[in-house]
């Protein structure tokens, strides 16, 4: 297992849940208003290196590594996203956390939606970053399907594993999918790429995409989430330059998520927490503010802030 990067004010612990050992980074330990952060591919808890210190004065901020990533155990199976949501709930139970505020990016955002749909009482508010919800429009998804070509490289037998083991592919993804290129320096690139170069974690990354495309996506196409309704107040902060997940994929979300607002962020790519950390922190502080419950978060028709536009 690669070394855990150091971030000032962040402590580390391991939690036993569902027969696995999960790594949890934690800041603001003395506070009693918990925020849980869920990373995406190809990252781990260190994606939140900027956000955790920015929230720690008000919140107890936890960032867990999903199974197969970071310093959590990496079993051969169990990468269905509903199962990963079960992992998160089990970790919260092990930590004694009944209700939290939630942040999720990429796969972490997708899992966040699943959690908010299944257990709305456990999630007070949700900040989603550059991900589409599971109740996405299939028509919009079909029109943009060609943009997901990289997923077929990842899930391909042998090839996907070798791409992660080599390290160069992950570095290219992080830089290539970012509009603000200096968001990732050599140390940050190494922290993520070297972790997924480990054999078990390379296999886990492949399984994330293989499981989704071969098992989960067909079920979604058959209407698995067609009747879903999101009640948790949610802000979607979305880098408008995301080359794979285009903003049009969010079209029609209002029918399923009356409590969600979308803010598009121009000049920002997929890795918004790395590219625009100050903006993400500002929106998180507003959304999670104890007194007001978050400024400007409400119905889908509200105007966005100065950094973007409502979809």
C-alpha positions in Angstrom: 0.0 0.0 0.0 1.4 3.4 -0.9 2.1 6.0 1.8 -0.8 8.1 3.0 -0.2 11.7 2.0 0.0 14.3 4.8 -2.4 17.2 5.1 -2.1 19.6 8.1 -4.9 19.1 10.6 -6.0 15.7 9.1 -5.9 12.6 11.2 -6.3 9.0 10.0 -8.1 5.9 11.3 -9.3 2.5 10.1 -12.8 1.3 10.6 -14.0 -2.4 10.4 -17.3 -2.7 8.4 -18.8 -5.5 6.3 -15.8 -7.6 6.8 -13.4 -5.1 5.4 -11.1 -2.4 6.8 -11.8 1.1 5.6 -9.5 4.1 5.8 -11.1 7.3 7.0 -9.3 10.7 7.1 -10.7 13.2 9.6 -10.4 16.9 10.4 -12.2 19.2 12.8 -12.4 16.3 15.3 -13.8 18.5 18.1 -16.8 19.6 16.1 -20.2 17.8 16.3 -21.6 18.7 12.8 -20.3 15.9 10.6 -19.6 16.1 6.8 -18.8 13.0 4.9 -16.8 13.3 1.6 -16.8 10.5 -1.1 -14.2 10.6 -3.8 -14.4 9.4 -7.4 -12.1 7.6 -9.8 -9.1 7.8 -10.1 -8.7 9.4 -6.7 -9.1 8.7 -3.0 -9.6 10.7 0.2 -6.7 13.1 -0.8 -9.1 14.6 -3.4 -10.4 16.5 -0.4 -7.1 17.9 0.8 -8.3 21.5 0.2 -11.9 21.1 1.4 -11.2 19.4 4.7 -9.2 22.2 6.2 -11.6 24.7 4.8 -14.5 23.2 6.7 -12.8 22.0 9.8 -13.4 25.1 11.8 -17.2 24.4 11.7 -17.5 20.7 11.0 -16.1 17.3 11.7 -15.0 16.4 8.2 -14.6 12.8 7.3 -13.3 11.5 3.9 -13.4 7.7 3.5 -11.7 5.6 0.9 -14.1 3.5 -1.0 -13.3 -0.2 -1.2 -10.4 -0.8 -3.5 -9.1 2.7 -3.3 -6.7 4.7 -1.2 -5.8 2.7 2.0 -9.1 0.8 2.3 -9.1 -3.0 1.6 -9.3 -4.0 -2.0 -11.2 -7.3 -2.4 -11.7 -9.0 -5.7 -15.4 -8.2 -5.9 -18.2 -6.1 -4.4 -18.0 -3.1 -6.7 -21.7 -2.7 -7.5 -22.6 0.9 -6.6 -25.5 -0.1 -4.4 -23.1 -2.3 -2.6 -20.6 0.5 -2.2 -23.5 2.6 -0.8 -23.9 -0.3 1.8 -20.3 0.1 2.6 -20.7 3.8 3.4 -23.7 3.2 5.6 -21.8 0.5 7.5 -18.9 2.8 8.0 -21.2 5.5 9.3 -22.8 3.0 11.7 -19.3 1.9 12.9 -18.5 5.6 13.6 -21.8 6.1 15.4 -23.0 8.8 12.9 -26.7 8.7 12.5 -27.0 11.8 10.2 -24.4 13.7 8.2 -24.0 16.3 5.5 -22.6 14.8 2.3 -20.2 15.7 -0.5 -19.5 13.4 -3.5 -17.6 13.7 -6.7 -17.7 11.4 -9.8 -18.4 7.8 -8.5 -18.6 9.2 -5.0 -21.3 11.6 -6.2 -23.2 8.7 -7.9 -23.0 6.7 -4.7 -24.1 9.9 -2.8 -27.3 10.0 -4.9 -28.0 6.4 -4.2 -27.6 7.0 -0.5 -29.8 10.1 -0.5 -32.5 8.2 -2.4 -32.4 5.2 -0.1 -31.8 6.8 3.3 -32.9 10.4 3.1 -33.2 10.7 6.9 -29.5 10.1 7.3 -28.3 12.8 4.9 -29.2 16.4 5.8 -27.8 18.1 2.7 -25.8 17.0 -0.4 -23.2 18.7 -2.4 -22.7 16.8 -5.7 -19.7 17.6 -7.9 -19.5 16.7 -11.6 -21.7 13.6 -11.7 -25.0 12.8 -13.3 -27.8 11.4 -11.1 -29.0 7.8 -11.6 -32.4 9.1 -12.9 -30.6 10.7 -15.8 -32.5 11.1 -19.1 -31.7 8.0 -21.3 -32.3 10.0 -24.4 -29.6 12.5 -23.3 -27.3 9.7 -22.3 -27.6 7.9 -25.6 -26.7 11.1 -27.5 -23.6 11.5 -25.4 -22.6 7.8 -25.1 -19.6 8.2 -27.5 -17.9 10.4 -24.8 -17.5 7.4 -22.5 -15.1 5.6 -24.8 -12.4 5.7 -22.0 -14.6 3.4 -19.9 -14.3 0.6 -22.4 -10.5 0.9 -22.3 -10.7 0.6 -18.5 -13.0 -2.4 -18.4 -11.2 -4.2 -21.2 -9.6 -7.5 -20.1 -5.8 -7.1 -19.5 -5.7 -3.6 -21.0 -7.5 -1.8 -18.2 -5.3 -3.4 -15.6 -2.1 -2.6 -17.4 -3.2 1.0 -17.9 -3.6 1.5 -14.2 -0.4 -0.5 -13.3 1.7 1.7 -15.7 0.8 4.9 -13.9 0.9 7.1 -17.0 -2.7 6.7 -17.9 -4.0 8.0 -14.5 -1.7 11.0 -14.8 -3.0 11.8 -18.2 -6.6 11.5 -17.1 -6.1 13.9 -14.2 -4.4 16.5 -16.3 -6.3 15.9 -19.5 -9.8 16.2 -17.9 -8.9 19.4 -16.1 -9.2 22.8 -17.6 -6.9 24.3 -14.9 -3.8 22.3 -15.6 -1.8 23.4 -12.5 -4.4 21.9 -10.2 -2.2 18.8 -10.2 1.5 19.0 -9.5 3.9 16.0 -9.5 3.2 15.2 -5.9 -0.6 15.1 -6.4 -0.3 13.1 -9.6 1.9 10.6 -7.8 -0.4 10.3 -4.8 -3.3 9.1 -7.1 -1.4 7.3 -9.9 0.9 5.3 -7.6 -2.0 4.1 -5.5 -3.8 2.7 -8.5 -0.6 1.1 -9.8 -0.8 -1.4 -7.0 -2.1 -4.7 -8.3 -5.2 -5.1 -6.2 -6.2 -1.5 -6.6 -5.7 -1.6 -10.4 -8.1 -4.6 -10.4 -10.6 -2.6 -8.3 -10.6 0.3 -10.7 -11.3 -2.0 -13.6 -14.1 -3.6 -11.6 -15.7 -0.3 -10.9 -16.3 0.2 -14.6 -16.8 -3.4 -15.7 -19.5 -3.9 -13.1 -21.3 -0.7 -14.0 -21.3 -1.1 -17.8 -22.0 -4.9 -17.9 -24.4 -5.2 -15.0 -25.7 -1.9 -13.7 -26.2 0.2 -16.8 -28.6 -2.4 -18.4 -30.7 -2.3 -15.3 -30.8 1.5 -15.4 -31.8 1.4 -19.0 -34.7 -0.9 -18.0 -35.9 1.8 -15.6 -34.3 0.9 -12.3 -34.4 4.5 -11.1 -37.1 5.8 -13.4 -39.4 6.5 -10.5 -36.8 7.9 -8.2 -37.5 11.1 -6.3 -34.7 13.0 -4.4 -35.9 14.8 -1.3 -32.6 15.7 0.2 -31.8 19.4 -0.5 -29.0 19.2 -3.0 -26.6 21.5 -4.8 -25.0 20.2 -8.0 -21.8 22.2 -8.7 -20.6 21.2 -12.2 -17.5 22.2 -14.2 -19.0 23.2 -17.5 -15.8 22.0 -19.5 -16.2 18.4 -18.4 -15.4 16.5 -21.6 -17.2 13.3 -20.7 -20.1 14.4 -18.5 -21.6 17.2 -20.4 -24.1 19.5 -18.7 -26.9 18.5 -21.1 -27.0 15.1 -19.3 -28.6 16.9 -16.4 -31.6 17.9 -18.5 -34.9 17.0 -16.9 -33.6 16.5 -13.4 -36.4 18.7 -11.9 -39.0 16.0 -12.3 -37.0 13.7 -10.0 -35.3 16.3 -7.8 -37.4 19.3 -6.8 -34.9 20.1 -4.0 -31.8 20.2 -6.3 -30.2 23.2 -7.9 -27.5 23.1 -10.5 -24.7 25.6 -10.8 -22.5 25.5 -13.9 -18.9 26.6 -13.4 -17.3 28.0 -16.6 -13.6 27.5 -17.2 -13.5 24.3 -15.1 -13.2 20.7 -16.1 -14.2 17.4 -14.4 -12.0 17.7 -11.3 -13.7 20.6 -9.8 -12.5 20.0 -6.2 -8.9 20.2 -7.4 -9.4 23.0 -10.0 -11.7 25.3 -8.0 -11.1 24.4 -4.4 -12.0 27.9 -3.1 -15.4 27.8 -4.9 -16.2 24.3 -3.7 -15.4 25.3 -0.1 -17.5 28.5 -0.4 -20.5 26.6 -1.7 -20.1 23.9 0.9 -19.9 26.4 3.7 -23.1 28.1 2.4 -25.0 24.8 1.9 -24.0 23.4 5.3 -24.4 26.6 7.3 -26.2 25.6 10.5 -28.3 28.8 10.9 -29.8 29.0 7.4 -29.2 25.5 6.0 -27.5 27.0 3.0 -27.9 30.2 1.1 -29.6 30.1 -2.2 -30.4 26.4 -2.2 -34.0 25.5 -2.9 -36.1 25.0 -5.9 -34.8 24.2 -9.3 -35.7 27.6 -10.7 -33.4 29.7 -8.5 -30.6 31.7 -10.0 -27.1 30.6 -9.6 -24.3 32.5 -8.0 -21.8 34.6 -10.0 -19.5 31.6 -10.7 -22.0 29.9 -12.9 -25.5 29.5 -14.3 -28.4 27.4 -13.4 -29.0 24.5 -15.8 
